[in-house]
């Protein structure tokens, strides 16, 4: 009986690659973006998708859509705009803080144009972990994502 060893090797390599990808995805920092600006969604999706150890899991433009998606697929980090097409980022923060059975316990980073002290304090009351000004701190947000990934992976 003759075996096609090249074919078997290729199947094995393919299987190993899929297994490695599954392990990588399982250990990746899963990030979800809640942002109503299509331009900023596209920009951040591109940046986050290129970071090693980070899996960009999608985005939503409004509160209800975001909470539905997060209930279906919990993530490790949620980046949240305050002003949304429907609802608000405060509503998302409140839901994430009060219903961990449904959403898990993701870190919550707020990215907003309303980066004044009173808004920061309000977000802190709803369990926010980090706070960034859209116009000034996009680089710091990316650094935060990288640091969060390193903490998750233990490196």
Biotite code that builds the C-alpha atoms (Angstrom):
import biotite.structure as struc

atoms = struc.array([
    struc.Atom([0.000, 0.000, 0.000], chain_id="A", res_id=1, res_name="UNK", atom_name="CA", element="C"),
    struc.Atom([1.353, 3.429, -0.954], chain_id="A", res_id=2, res_name="UNK", atom_name="CA", element="C"),
    struc.Atom([0.846, 6.540, 1.212], chain_id="A", res_id=3, res_name="UNK", atom_name="CA", element="C"),
    struc.Atom([1.153, 10.050, -0.143], chain_id="A", res_id=4, res_name="UNK", atom_name="CA", element="C"),
    struc.Atom([3.555, 11.315, 2.518], chain_id="A", res_id=5, res_name="UNK", atom_name="CA", element="C"),
    struc.Atom([3.734, 14.838, 1.064], chain_id="A", res_id=6, res_name="UNK", atom_name="CA", element="C"),
    struc.Atom([-0.025, 15.143, 1.272], chain_id="A", res_id=7, res_name="UNK", atom_name="CA", element="C"),
    struc.Atom([-0.013, 13.824, 4.836], chain_id="A", res_id=8, res_name="UNK", atom_name="CA", element="C"),
    struc.Atom([2.753, 16.264, 5.818], chain_id="A", res_id=9, res_name="UNK", atom_name="CA", element="C"),
    struc.Atom([0.819, 19.172, 4.305], chain_id="A", res_id=10, res_name="UNK", atom_name="CA", element="C"),
    struc.Atom([-2.331, 18.145, 6.154], chain_id="A", res_id=11, res_name="UNK", atom_name="CA", element="C"),
    struc.Atom([-0.356, 17.896, 9.386], chain_id="A", res_id=12, res_name="UNK", atom_name="CA", element="C"),
    struc.Atom([1.195, 21.336, 8.838], chain_id="A", res_id=13, res_name="UNK", atom_name="CA", element="C"),
    struc.Atom([-2.228, 22.769, 8.075], chain_id="A", res_id=14, res_name="UNK", atom_name="CA", element="C"),
    struc.Atom([-3.675, 21.164, 11.212], chain_id="A", res_id=15, res_name="UNK", atom_name="CA", element="C"),
    struc.Atom([-0.751, 22.456, 13.332], chain_id="A", res_id=16, res_name="UNK", atom_name="CA", element="C"),
    struc.Atom([-1.173, 25.955, 11.891], chain_id="A", res_id=17, res_name="UNK", atom_name="CA", element="C"),
    struc.Atom([-4.909, 25.909, 12.741], chain_id="A", res_id=18, res_name="UNK", atom_name="CA", element="C"),
    struc.Atom([-4.156, 24.627, 16.252], chain_id="A", res_id=19, res_name="UNK", atom_name="CA", element="C"),
    struc.Atom([-1.516, 27.333, 16.765], chain_id="A", res_id=20, res_name="UNK", atom_name="CA", element="C"),
    struc.Atom([-3.948, 29.976, 15.506], chain_id="A", res_id=21, res_name="UNK", atom_name="CA", element="C"),
    struc.Atom([-6.639, 28.697, 17.888], chain_id="A", res_id=22, res_name="UNK", atom_name="CA", element="C"),
    struc.Atom([-4.195, 28.843, 20.804], chain_id="A", res_id=23, res_name="UNK", atom_name="CA", element="C"),
    struc.Atom([-3.111, 32.320, 19.711], chain_id="A", res_id=24, res_name="UNK", atom_name="CA", element="C"),
    struc.Atom([-6.741, 33.502, 19.468], chain_id="A", res_id=25, res_name="UNK", atom_name="CA", element="C"),
    struc.Atom([-7.574, 31.951, 22.846], chain_id="A", res_id=26, res_name="UNK", atom_name="CA", element="C"),
    struc.Atom([-4.673, 33.741, 24.505], chain_id="A", res_id=27, res_name="UNK", atom_name="CA", element="C"),
    struc.Atom([-5.094, 37.017, 22.574], chain_id="A", res_id=28, res_name="UNK", atom_name="CA", element="C"),
    struc.Atom([-6.431, 40.117, 24.252], chain_id="A", res_id=29, res_name="UNK", atom_name="CA", element="C"),
    struc.Atom([-9.953, 40.423, 22.839], chain_id="A", res_id=30, res_name="UNK", atom_name="CA", element="C"),
    struc.Atom([-10.890, 44.063, 22.223], chain_id="A", res_id=31, res_name="UNK", atom_name="CA", element="C"),
    struc.Atom([-14.273, 45.547, 21.283], chain_id="A", res_id=32, res_name="UNK", atom_name="CA", element="C"),
    struc.Atom([-14.828, 49.170, 20.210], chain_id="A", res_id=33, res_name="UNK", atom_name="CA", element="C"),
    struc.Atom([-17.972, 51.220, 20.872], chain_id="A", res_id=34, res_name="UNK", atom_name="CA", element="C"),
    struc.Atom([-17.685, 54.334, 18.711], chain_id="A", res_id=35, res_name="UNK", atom_name="CA", element="C"),
    struc.Atom([-20.139, 56.216, 16.478], chain_id="A", res_id=36, res_name="UNK", atom_name="CA", element="C"),
    struc.Atom([-17.540, 57.749, 14.141], chain_id="A", res_id=37, res_name="UNK", atom_name="CA", element="C"),
    struc.Atom([-17.033, 55.448, 11.134], chain_id="A", res_id=38, res_name="UNK", atom_name="CA", element="C"),
    struc.Atom([-13.664, 57.090, 10.462], chain_id="A", res_id=39, res_name="UNK", atom_name="CA", element="C"),
    struc.Atom([-12.395, 56.451, 13.989], chain_id="A", res_id=40, res_name="UNK", atom_name="CA", element="C"),
    struc.Atom([-13.830, 52.905, 13.921], chain_id="A", res_id=41, res_name="UNK", atom_name="CA", element="C"),
    struc.Atom([-11.884, 52.179, 10.746], chain_id="A", res_id=42, res_name="UNK", atom_name="CA", element="C"),
    struc.Atom([-8.680, 53.768, 12.054], chain_id="A", res_id=43, res_name="UNK", atom_name="CA", element="C"),
    struc.Atom([-8.737, 51.950, 15.397], chain_id="A", res_id=44, res_name="UNK", atom_name="CA", element="C"),
    struc.Atom([-9.824, 48.635, 13.868], chain_id="A", res_id=45, res_name="UNK", atom_name="CA", element="C"),
    struc.Atom([-6.800, 48.797, 11.577], chain_id="A", res_id=46, res_name="UNK", atom_name="CA", element="C"),
    struc.Atom([-4.372, 49.670, 14.359], chain_id="A", res_id=47, res_name="UNK", atom_name="CA", element="C"),
    struc.Atom([-5.753, 47.152, 16.856], chain_id="A", res_id=48, res_name="UNK", atom_name="CA", element="C"),
    struc.Atom([-5.853, 44.423, 14.214], chain_id="A", res_id=49, res_name="UNK", atom_name="CA", element="C"),
    struc.Atom([-2.123, 44.822, 13.623], chain_id="A", res_id=50, res_name="UNK", atom_name="CA", element="C"),
    struc.Atom([-1.014, 44.604, 17.256], chain_id="A", res_id=51, res_name="UNK", atom_name="CA", element="C"),
    struc.Atom([0.630, 41.340, 18.279], chain_id="A", res_id=52, res_name="UNK", atom_name="CA", element="C"),
    struc.Atom([-1.431, 39.431, 20.819], chain_id="A", res_id=53, res_name="UNK", atom_name="CA", element="C"),
    struc.Atom([-4.530, 41.566, 20.216], chain_id="A", res_id=54, res_name="UNK", atom_name="CA", element="C"),
    struc.Atom([-7.689, 40.294, 18.557], chain_id="A", res_id=55, res_name="UNK", atom_name="CA", element="C"),
    struc.Atom([-10.036, 43.029, 17.352], chain_id="A", res_id=56, res_name="UNK", atom_name="CA", element="C"),
    struc.Atom([-13.515, 41.558, 17.909], chain_id="A", res_id=57, res_name="UNK", atom_name="CA", element="C"),
    struc.Atom([-15.660, 44.200, 16.257], chain_id="A", res_id=58, res_name="UNK", atom_name="CA", element="C"),
    struc.Atom([-17.443, 47.425, 16.953], chain_id="A", res_id=59, res_name="UNK", atom_name="CA", element="C"),
    struc.Atom([-20.823, 49.010, 17.557], chain_id="A", res_id=60, res_name="UNK", atom_name="CA", element="C"),
    struc.Atom([-22.232, 52.510, 17.073], chain_id="A", res_id=61, res_name="UNK", atom_name="CA", element="C"),
    struc.Atom([-24.816, 52.461, 19.849], chain_id="A", res_id=62, res_name="UNK", atom_name="CA", element="C"),
    struc.Atom([-25.480, 51.226, 23.359], chain_id="A", res_id=63, res_name="UNK", atom_name="CA", element="C"),
    struc.Atom([-28.074, 48.508, 22.609], chain_id="A", res_id=64, res_name="UNK", atom_name="CA", element="C"),
    struc.Atom([-26.062, 47.066, 19.706], chain_id="A", res_id=65, res_name="UNK", atom_name="CA", element="C"),
    struc.Atom([-22.895, 47.058, 21.812], chain_id="A", res_id=66, res_name="UNK", atom_name="CA", element="C"),
    struc.Atom([-24.502, 45.321, 24.775], chain_id="A", res_id=67, res_name="UNK", atom_name="CA", element="C"),
    struc.Atom([-26.098, 42.698, 22.528], chain_id="A", res_id=68, res_name="UNK", atom_name="CA", element="C"),
    struc.Atom([-22.754, 41.922, 20.857], chain_id="A", res_id=69, res_name="UNK", atom_name="CA", element="C"),
    struc.Atom([-20.874, 41.868, 24.181], chain_id="A", res_id=70, res_name="UNK", atom_name="CA", element="C"),
    struc.Atom([-23.425, 39.471, 25.683], chain_id="A", res_id=71, res_name="UNK", atom_name="CA", element="C"),
    struc.Atom([-22.945, 37.133, 22.695], chain_id="A", res_id=72, res_name="UNK", atom_name="CA", element="C"),
    struc.Atom([-19.126, 37.349, 22.720], chain_id="A", res_id=73, res_name="UNK", atom_name="CA", element="C"),
    struc.Atom([-17.521, 38.601, 25.936], chain_id="A", res_id=74, res_name="UNK", atom_name="CA", element="C"),
    struc.Atom([-14.144, 40.314, 25.530], chain_id="A", res_id=75, res_name="UNK", atom_name="CA", element="C"),
    struc.Atom([-11.186, 41.352, 27.693], chain_id="A", res_id=76, res_name="UNK", atom_name="CA", element="C"),
    struc.Atom([-11.204, 45.086, 26.922], chain_id="A", res_id=77, res_name="UNK", atom_name="CA", element="C"),
    struc.Atom([-13.950, 47.448, 25.774], chain_id="A", res_id=78, res_name="UNK", atom_name="CA", element="C"),
    struc.Atom([-13.081, 50.879, 24.382], chain_id="A", res_id=79, res_name="UNK", atom_name="CA", element="C"),
    struc.Atom([-16.105, 53.122, 24.909], chain_id="A", res_id=80, res_name="UNK", atom_name="CA", element="C"),
    struc.Atom([-17.067, 56.517, 23.501], chain_id="A", res_id=81, res_name="UNK", atom_name="CA", element="C"),
    struc.Atom([-19.449, 58.509, 25.704], chain_id="A", res_id=82, res_name="UNK", atom_name="CA", element="C"),
    struc.Atom([-21.549, 60.105, 22.932], chain_id="A", res_id=83, res_name="UNK", atom_name="CA", element="C"),
    struc.Atom([-23.122, 57.375, 20.762], chain_id="A", res_id=84, res_name="UNK", atom_name="CA", element="C"),
    struc.Atom([-25.699, 57.199, 17.951], chain_id="A", res_id=85, res_name="UNK", atom_name="CA", element="C"),
    struc.Atom([-28.124, 55.533, 20.364], chain_id="A", res_id=86, res_name="UNK", atom_name="CA", element="C"),
    struc.Atom([-27.809, 55.540, 24.139], chain_id="A", res_id=87, res_name="UNK", atom_name="CA", element="C"),
    struc.Atom([-24.541, 56.497, 25.776], chain_id="A", res_id=88, res_name="UNK", atom_name="CA", element="C"),
    struc.Atom([-21.218, 55.154, 26.891], chain_id="A", res_id=89, res_name="UNK", atom_name="CA", element="C"),
    struc.Atom([-22.316, 55.761, 30.478], chain_id="A", res_id=90, res_name="UNK", atom_name="CA", element="C"),
    struc.Atom([-25.167, 53.288, 29.913], chain_id="A", res_id=91, res_name="UNK", atom_name="CA", element="C"),
    struc.Atom([-22.655, 50.746, 28.607], chain_id="A", res_id=92, res_name="UNK", atom_name="CA", element="C"),
    struc.Atom([-20.365, 51.286, 31.616], chain_id="A", res_id=93, res_name="UNK", atom_name="CA", element="C"),
    struc.Atom([-23.324, 50.876, 33.966], chain_id="A", res_id=94, res_name="UNK", atom_name="CA", element="C"),
    struc.Atom([-24.460, 47.620, 32.303], chain_id="A", res_id=95, res_name="UNK", atom_name="CA", element="C"),
    struc.Atom([-20.917, 46.177, 32.288], chain_id="A", res_id=96, res_name="UNK", atom_name="CA", element="C"),
    struc.Atom([-20.459, 47.054, 35.948], chain_id="A", res_id=97, res_name="UNK", atom_name="CA", element="C"),
    struc.Atom([-23.800, 45.703, 37.159], chain_id="A", res_id=98, res_name="UNK", atom_name="CA", element="C"),
    struc.Atom([-24.189, 42.526, 35.086], chain_id="A", res_id=99, res_name="UNK", atom_name="CA", element="C"),
    struc.Atom([-20.895, 40.624, 35.058], chain_id="A", res_id=100, res_name="UNK", atom_name="CA", element="C"),
    struc.Atom([-22.801, 37.330, 34.700], chain_id="A", res_id=101, res_name="UNK", atom_name="CA", element="C"),
    struc.Atom([-23.864, 38.476, 31.236], chain_id="A", res_id=102, res_name="UNK", atom_name="CA", element="C"),
    struc.Atom([-20.800, 40.450, 30.100], chain_id="A", res_id=103, res_name="UNK", atom_name="CA", element="C"),
    struc.Atom([-17.899, 39.007, 32.071], chain_id="A", res_id=104, res_name="UNK", atom_name="CA", element="C"),
    struc.Atom([-15.534, 41.482, 33.629], chain_id="A", res_id=105, res_name="UNK", atom_name="CA", element="C"),
    struc.Atom([-13.768, 43.318, 30.806], chain_id="A", res_id=106, res_name="UNK", atom_name="CA", element="C"),
    struc.Atom([-11.515, 46.270, 31.363], chain_id="A", res_id=107, res_name="UNK", atom_name="CA", element="C"),
    struc.Atom([-13.209, 49.482, 30.332], chain_id="A", res_id=108, res_name="UNK", atom_name="CA", element="C"),
    struc.Atom([-11.319, 52.295, 28.593], chain_id="A", res_id=109, res_name="UNK", atom_name="CA", element="C"),
    struc.Atom([-13.241, 55.473, 27.820], chain_id="A", res_id=110, res_name="UNK", atom_name="CA", element="C"),
    struc.Atom([-12.255, 57.413, 24.687], chain_id="A", res_id=111, res_name="UNK", atom_name="CA", element="C"),
    struc.Atom([-14.155, 60.682, 24.461], chain_id="A", res_id=112, res_name="UNK", atom_name="CA", element="C"),
    struc.Atom([-14.244, 64.296, 23.314], chain_id="A", res_id=113, res_name="UNK", atom_name="CA", element="C"),
    struc.Atom([-15.725, 65.142, 26.740], chain_id="A", res_id=114, res_name="UNK", atom_name="CA", element="C"),
    struc.Atom([-12.502, 64.669, 28.668], chain_id="A", res_id=115, res_name="UNK", atom_name="CA", element="C"),
    struc.Atom([-13.171, 67.064, 31.536], chain_id="A", res_id=116, res_name="UNK", atom_name="CA", element="C"),
    struc.Atom([-12.760, 66.207, 35.216], chain_id="A", res_id=117, res_name="UNK", atom_name="CA", element="C"),
    struc.Atom([-16.473, 65.826, 35.972], chain_id="A", res_id=118, res_name="UNK", atom_name="CA", element="C"),
    struc.Atom([-16.923, 63.316, 33.121], chain_id="A", res_id=119, res_name="UNK", atom_name="CA", element="C"),
    struc.Atom([-13.867, 61.378, 34.291], chain_id="A", res_id=120, res_name="UNK", atom_name="CA", element="C"),
    struc.Atom([-15.303, 61.210, 37.817], chain_id="A", res_id=121, res_name="UNK", atom_name="CA", element="C"),
    struc.Atom([-18.675, 60.082, 36.505], chain_id="A", res_id=122, res_name="UNK", atom_name="CA", element="C"),
    struc.Atom([-17.029, 57.313, 34.464], chain_id="A", res_id=123, res_name="UNK", atom_name="CA", element="C"),
    struc.Atom([-14.981, 56.222, 37.492], chain_id="A", res_id=124, res_name="UNK", atom_name="CA", element="C"),
    struc.Atom([-18.224, 55.762, 39.455], chain_id="A", res_id=125, res_name="UNK", atom_name="CA", element="C"),
    struc.Atom([-19.315, 53.317, 36.738], chain_id="A", res_id=126, res_name="UNK", atom_name="CA", element="C"),
    struc.Atom([-16.129, 51.243, 36.916], chain_id="A", res_id=127, res_name="UNK", atom_name="CA", element="C"),
    struc.Atom([-14.006, 52.780, 34.177], chain_id="A", res_id=128, res_name="UNK", atom_name="CA", element="C"),
    struc.Atom([-10.369, 51.597, 34.197], chain_id="A", res_id=129, res_name="UNK", atom_name="CA", element="C"),
    struc.Atom([-8.787, 54.205, 31.907], chain_id="A", res_id=130, res_name="UNK", atom_name="CA", element="C"),
    struc.Atom([-9.788, 57.541, 30.387], chain_id="A", res_id=131, res_name="UNK", atom_name="CA", element="C"),
    struc.Atom([-8.484, 59.096, 27.143], chain_id="A", res_id=132, res_name="UNK", atom_name="CA", element="C"),
    struc.Atom([-9.182, 62.305, 25.217], chain_id="A", res_id=133, res_name="UNK", atom_name="CA", element="C"),
    struc.Atom([-9.857, 61.498, 21.538], chain_id="A", res_id=134, res_name="UNK", atom_name="CA", element="C"),
    struc.Atom([-8.115, 64.594, 20.271], chain_id="A", res_id=135, res_name="UNK", atom_name="CA", element="C"),
    struc.Atom([-4.987, 64.232, 22.422], chain_id="A", res_id=136, res_name="UNK", atom_name="CA", element="C"),
    struc.Atom([-4.489, 60.673, 23.650], chain_id="A", res_id=137, res_name="UNK", atom_name="CA", element="C"),
    struc.Atom([-4.936, 58.102, 20.860], chain_id="A", res_id=138, res_name="UNK", atom_name="CA", element="C"),
    struc.Atom([-1.286, 57.064, 21.232], chain_id="A", res_id=139, res_name="UNK", atom_name="CA", element="C"),
    struc.Atom([-1.757, 56.607, 24.983], chain_id="A", res_id=140, res_name="UNK", atom_name="CA", element="C"),
    struc.Atom([-4.840, 54.467, 24.297], chain_id="A", res_id=141, res_name="UNK", atom_name="CA", element="C"),
    struc.Atom([-2.780, 52.193, 22.036], chain_id="A", res_id=142, res_name="UNK", atom_name="CA", element="C"),
    struc.Atom([-0.056, 52.021, 24.721], chain_id="A", res_id=143, res_name="UNK", atom_name="CA", element="C"),
    struc.Atom([-2.763, 51.037, 27.230], chain_id="A", res_id=144, res_name="UNK", atom_name="CA", element="C"),
    struc.Atom([-3.984, 48.242, 24.939], chain_id="A", res_id=145, res_name="UNK", atom_name="CA", element="C"),
    struc.Atom([-0.403, 46.964, 24.537], chain_id="A", res_id=146, res_name="UNK", atom_name="CA", element="C"),
    struc.Atom([0.184, 47.101, 28.316], chain_id="A", res_id=147, res_name="UNK", atom_name="CA", element="C"),
    struc.Atom([-3.108, 45.296, 28.950], chain_id="A", res_id=148, res_name="UNK", atom_name="CA", element="C"),
    struc.Atom([-2.139, 42.574, 26.459], chain_id="A", res_id=149, res_name="UNK", atom_name="CA", element="C"),
    struc.Atom([1.241, 42.150, 28.177], chain_id="A", res_id=150, res_name="UNK", atom_name="CA", element="C"),
    struc.Atom([-0.427, 41.836, 31.581], chain_id="A", res_id=151, res_name="UNK", atom_name="CA", element="C"),
    struc.Atom([-2.827, 39.225, 30.189], chain_id="A", res_id=152, res_name="UNK", atom_name="CA", element="C"),
    struc.Atom([-0.090, 37.202, 28.514], chain_id="A", res_id=153, res_name="UNK", atom_name="CA", element="C"),
    struc.Atom([2.254, 37.507, 31.511], chain_id="A", res_id=154, res_name="UNK", atom_name="CA", element="C"),
    struc.Atom([5.119, 38.968, 29.504], chain_id="A", res_id=155, res_name="UNK", atom_name="CA", element="C"),
])
